[in-house]
Amino acid sequence: MENDKHTYQAIIVGGGPAGIATAITLHARGIRCCVVEAHKTPVRKSGEAIPPNAKPLLKKLGILSLVEHEKHEIYYGNKSCWGSDQLEQKEFIADKMGHGFLLDRLYFEMQLQELYQSTNNSFYKGYKLKKVVSDETKTIATIENATETITLRADFIIDATGRKASVCRHLNVPKENLDTQFALTFNVKLSENFPNEIIVEATENGWWYVAPFAENEITMMFFTLKALLPSKENSKTFLRTELHNTKHLSKIITDITIDTVKIMPAGTSCLQIPYGKNWLAVGDAAYSYDPISSYGITSALASGFYGGHAVADFLNRKDAALETYRYVVENAFRAYIQKLIAHYELEKRWEQSHYWKHRLVVFSTEKAL
Ligand SMILES: Cc1cc2nc3c(=O)[nH]c(=O)nc-3n(C[C@H](O)[C@H](O)[C@H](O)COP(=O)(O)OP(=O)(O)OC[C@H]3O[C@@H](n4cnc5c(N)ncnc54)[C@H](O)[C@@H]3O)c2cc1C
């Protein structure tokens, strides 16, 4: 069985930033691992800003040169209308680490996957996790694509599947939503180029996030609470009204044709505990962040790095390693919650509206802190 080509010490499910950071770390520690990724080639995801304080981590992971590639931009901070009627530049420049990066996200995902594959070819691309069975000592994962089903065996499994936390779902480990924020997202083609920056603007019912997508194309997202979500049929009218109600975006983006609107969860959620007997979760699978924090990619890479080391230590019989990982990521999550509360509390223009009145309620409970 040990010679079986589908037998590993660790299986990583998910080939996004968290999964690849885990895989690079495990491979560097001499752990025989593989990555399973549902998409054959990377797909475009939301999220493009990397803050300056991520640089030491990028160096540790050996990926700083990837973000310094000319496809990505040096970035000094978002433009934001939040807490006052002014549209202000929120500069990273005051940060002692200097500038951050505005990623071509699709290219970044390709770079990460190529880097991993240049050292380790155990990459099941285009395979979806179908089943996980885990006992005290072994994990058996069934994966499949359109033509074949493969059984993988390992000592350990890592959930890097993003918000849905698919491995945890198979293992009946629940993920808790700490709020009910949703994003309504769509793309818009423009007749002229949009400035290469992210613009955020708060409104009475939530907030807008607008980012460059491709030449003459932007991604627009409106974040609101579940109770305020329109029906699918009314979503385009709802979004047009919300855009009309902005002070700045409505002047910058004057003419929009909305094709398809996707509605997806975009709040804060977490596992009660990010590891078990022979599994561990990294990235959004363990902790999903509010996009206002620009925290997701860096946190995914960081938890991949620390999670990878924890799994390598654990497999080398250092039993406390997984609990140490929990300590590190839980503390980071607590710090995030404090910053999130402080950020939402800056906005006091619509204190009686449903969104702003209910936005923080759940975070002020002892459980969330
Ligand atoms: C609107 C919005 C704006 C954002 N803006 C920012 C930002 O400015 N800065 C920032 O840092 N973050 C931002 N984020 C968050 C950031 O994109 C995520 O936190 C990040 O992608 C998490 O990485 P991950 O590797 O954990 O998960 P993902 O990137 O979601 O990767 C998970 C991977 O697992 C694969 N997968 C899932 N299920 C299976 C399965 N069953 N079998 C096999 N493979 C599977 C998926 O195909 C995917 O490739 C934003 C998010 C949103 C929604």
The ligand as an SDF file (V2000), in Angstrom:
LIG
                    3D

 53 58  0  0  0  0  0  0  0  0999 V2000
  -15.6340   40.6830   -2.8830 C   0  0  0  0  0  0  0  0  0  0  0  0
  -14.3670   40.2010   -2.3040 C   0  0  0  0  0  0  0  0  0  0  0  0
  -13.2750   41.0470   -2.2690 C   0  0  0  0  0  0  0  0  0  0  0  0
  -12.0980   40.6190   -1.6900 C   0  0  0  0  0  0  0  0  0  0  0  0
  -11.0280   41.4680   -1.6420 N   0  0  0  0  0  0  0  0  0  0  0  0
   -9.8730   41.0670   -1.0730 C   0  0  0  0  0  0  0  0  0  0  0  0
   -8.7180   41.9230   -1.0460 C   0  0  0  0  0  0  0  0  0  0  0  0
   -8.7390   43.0500   -1.5310 O   0  0  0  0  0  0  0  0  0  0  0  0
   -7.5950   41.4590   -0.4590 N   0  0  0  0  0  0  0  0  0  0  0  0
   -7.5410   40.2040    0.0730 C   0  0  0  0  0  0  0  0  0  0  0  0
   -6.4900   39.8200    0.6060 O   0  0  0  0  0  0  0  0  0  0  0  0
   -8.5990   39.3500    0.0320 N   0  0  0  0  0  0  0  0  0  0  0  0
   -9.7580   39.7450   -0.5310 C   0  0  0  0  0  0  0  0  0  0  0  0
  -10.8270   38.8780   -0.6000 N   0  0  0  0  0  0  0  0  0  0  0  0
  -10.7260   37.5160   -0.0090 C   0  0  0  0  0  0  0  0  0  0  0  0
   -9.7810   36.5460   -0.7500 C   0  0  0  0  0  0  0  0  0  0  0  0
  -10.0670   36.4970   -2.1210 O   0  0  0  0  0  0  0  0  0  0  0  0
   -9.8950   35.1580   -0.1210 C   0  0  0  0  0  0  0  0  0  0  0  0
   -9.7430   35.3020    1.2680 O   0  0  0  0  0  0  0  0  0  0  0  0
   -8.8390   34.1580   -0.6490 C   0  0  0  0  0  0  0  0  0  0  0  0
   -9.1340   33.7910   -1.9710 O   0  0  0  0  0  0  0  0  0  0  0  0
   -8.8070   32.8990    0.2290 C   0  0  0  0  0  0  0  0  0  0  0  0
   -7.9080   31.9680   -0.3060 O   0  0  0  0  0  0  0  0  0  0  0  0
   -8.1250   30.4050   -0.0750 P   0  0  0  0  0  0  0  0  0  0  0  0
   -6.9890   29.7230   -0.7390 O   0  0  0  0  0  0  0  0  0  0  0  0
   -8.4090   30.1410    1.3460 O   0  0  0  0  0  0  0  0  0  0  0  0
   -9.4940   30.0590   -0.8320 O   0  0  0  0  0  0  0  0  0  0  0  0
   -9.8470   30.1750   -2.3720 P   0  0  0  0  0  0  0  0  0  0  0  0
   -9.0300   31.2160   -3.0380 O   0  0  0  0  0  0  0  0  0  0  0  0
  -11.3250   30.2780   -2.4290 O   0  0  0  0  0  0  0  0  0  0  0  0
   -9.3670   28.7690   -2.9680 O   0  0  0  0  0  0  0  0  0  0  0  0
  -10.0580   27.5680   -2.6930 C   0  0  0  0  0  0  0  0  0  0  0  0
   -9.7950   26.5990   -3.8350 C   0  0  0  0  0  0  0  0  0  0  0  0
  -10.3630   25.3380   -3.5160 O   0  0  0  0  0  0  0  0  0  0  0  0
  -10.9550   24.7750   -4.6720 C   0  0  0  0  0  0  0  0  0  0  0  0
  -12.0200   23.8680   -4.2270 N   0  0  0  0  0  0  0  0  0  0  0  0
  -13.1580   24.1980   -3.5560 C   0  0  0  0  0  0  0  0  0  0  0  0
  -13.8980   23.1040   -3.3180 N   0  0  0  0  0  0  0  0  0  0  0  0
  -13.2060   22.0570   -3.8390 C   0  0  0  0  0  0  0  0  0  0  0  0
  -13.4760   20.6620   -3.9210 C   0  0  0  0  0  0  0  0  0  0  0  0
  -14.5960   20.1110   -3.3940 N   0  0  0  0  0  0  0  0  0  0  0  0
  -12.5670   19.8600   -4.5460 N   0  0  0  0  0  0  0  0  0  0  0  0
  -11.4190   20.4110   -5.0740 C   0  0  0  0  0  0  0  0  0  0  0  0
  -11.1350   21.7230   -5.0280 N   0  0  0  0  0  0  0  0  0  0  0  0
  -12.0170   22.5380   -4.4170 C   0  0  0  0  0  0  0  0  0  0  0  0
  -11.4980   25.9810   -5.4360 C   0  0  0  0  0  0  0  0  0  0  0  0
  -11.6380   25.7090   -6.8120 O   0  0  0  0  0  0  0  0  0  0  0  0
  -10.4440   27.0460   -5.1370 C   0  0  0  0  0  0  0  0  0  0  0  0
   -9.4600   27.1650   -6.1470 O   0  0  0  0  0  0  0  0  0  0  0  0
  -12.0150   39.2930   -1.1740 C   0  0  0  0  0  0  0  0  0  0  0  0
  -13.1210   38.4360   -1.2500 C   0  0  0  0  0  0  0  0  0  0  0  0
  -14.2900   38.8780   -1.8040 C   0  0  0  0  0  0  0  0  0  0  0  0
  -15.4930   37.9420   -1.8770 C   0  0  0  0  0  0  0  0  0  0  0  0
  1  2  1  0
  2  3  1  0
  2 52  2  0
  3  4  2  0
  4  5  1  0
  4 50  1  0
  5  6  2  0
  6  7  1  0
  6 13  1  0
  7  8  2  0
  7  9  1  0
  9 10  1  0
 10 11  2  0
 10 12  1  0
 12 13  2  0
 13 14  1  0
 14 15  1  0
 14 50  1  0
 15 16  1  0
 16 17  1  0
 16 18  1  0
 18 19  1  0
 18 20  1  0
 20 21  1  0
 20 22  1  0
 22 23  1  0
 23 24  1  0
 24 25  2  0
 24 26  1  0
 24 27  1  0
 27 28  1  0
 28 29  2  0
 28 30  1  0
 28 31  1  0
 31 32  1  0
 32 33  1  0
 33 34  1  0
 33 48  1  0
 34 35  1  0
 35 36  1  0
 35 46  1  0
 36 37  1  0
 36 45  1  0
 37 38  2  0
 38 39  1  0
 39 40  1  0
 39 45  2  0
 40 41  1  0
 40 42  2  0
 42 43  1  0
 43 44  2  0
 44 45  1  0
 46 47  1  0
 46 48  1  0
 48 49  1  0
 50 51  2  0
 51 52  1  0
 52 53  1  0
M  END
$$$$
